[in-house]
Amino acid sequence: MDYKESDPFYHRKEWKRIRAMALQRDCGMCQDCMDRMKSETGFRPHRATMVHHIIPRSERPDLELQLNNLISLCADCHEKRHPEKRSKIKRKTMEREKAHSMRVVKV
């Protein structure tokens, strides 16, 4: 299996500190889920496990440690923002599930 080496940036104490601050600011909840909860009755938000750069580090490295450029997200919402980063295995599983899904038609 091919593993991607993690970016040293995410091991720095400065990142860990600002990441913790973002999670605390957002009460540990996924902000995309919280927005979705406002518009969908019965939707339950998920706990945040990721902290996402709103403006990517590649575009604005000067904002990589700015709290106002960070948002707390659950893994599913983070993947929605970064579909290109989904693992090959997950993509294949999703494709297989889609191919085998049944369509129910009322008669």
N, C-alpha and C positions, 0 to 999 in steps of 0.2 A: 504494500500500500504506500502511496506517495504522500508524505506529510510535509506541510509547508512550515518552514521555520518561523517562529514568532518574531515580530518586530521588537527590537530592544526598547523602543520608546515606551511600550506598554509594561515594561518592567521597572521603569524609573520611579523613584519615590515621589517626584513631582506629579506624575500622572496618577499614581495611586491616591495621592492626597486630593487632587482636584476631582477625580472620579468619585471618591467617597463624598465629597461636598455636593456633587451633582445628584447622587442618589439620595442624600439627606434632604436637599432642597425639594426634590420631587417626591418625598415621603416614600421612597422605595417602590413607587408605582410606575408602570409603563405609561408614558404621556400620550402615546398614540392610542392606546386602549382607553385611557381616560377621556380623550376627545371622542372616541367612538361610542363610549358609554352615554355621552350627552345626547347622541342622536339615535341610538338603538335601544329600545326598551328591552330590558332583561339581559343586556350584555354585561358580563362581569369582567372587569379589568384584571390584568395579570401583574404579578410582581416583576419589577425591572431586574434584569440580570446583566444588561449591557449599558454602556454609556457611549452614545453616538456623537460624532462631530457633525454638526449641522452643515457647516462649510468644511469640506474635506481638507485634511492636512496637506494633501498634495497641491491644493489650490492656494491655501493660506496658512503656511506653517507658523506664522506669527500668532495665529488664533488657537493653536493646538492645546494650550493650557488656559484658555479663557472660559470661565464658567458660563458666560452667556452664549457660547458657541457649542454647548453640550446639552444633550437631552437624554433622559433615562428611558430605555426601551426593554421590552421582553425580547426573547430570542426570535419569536415569530415576526414581530413588527420590525426588528432589525433586519431580518432576512428580506422582508418586503422592500425595505429601503436599499438593500444591497443584493438583488437577485443574482448578480454576477459572482458573488462570493459563496453561493450555496455549494455544498460539497457535491462531487460527482455522484456519490452513492445516493444522497438524498434526491438529487434530480432524477436519477434512474428509477428510484422507488416511486417518486411522484408520477413519472411517465407511465410506469407499469400499472399503478393504481388507476390512473386515468383511462388507460387502454382497457382495463378489466371492469370498469365501473358499469353499472347497469342503469338504463334509463327506464323509468316507470311511466307508463302512459295509461291514463284512466280511459276506460271505454264506456 
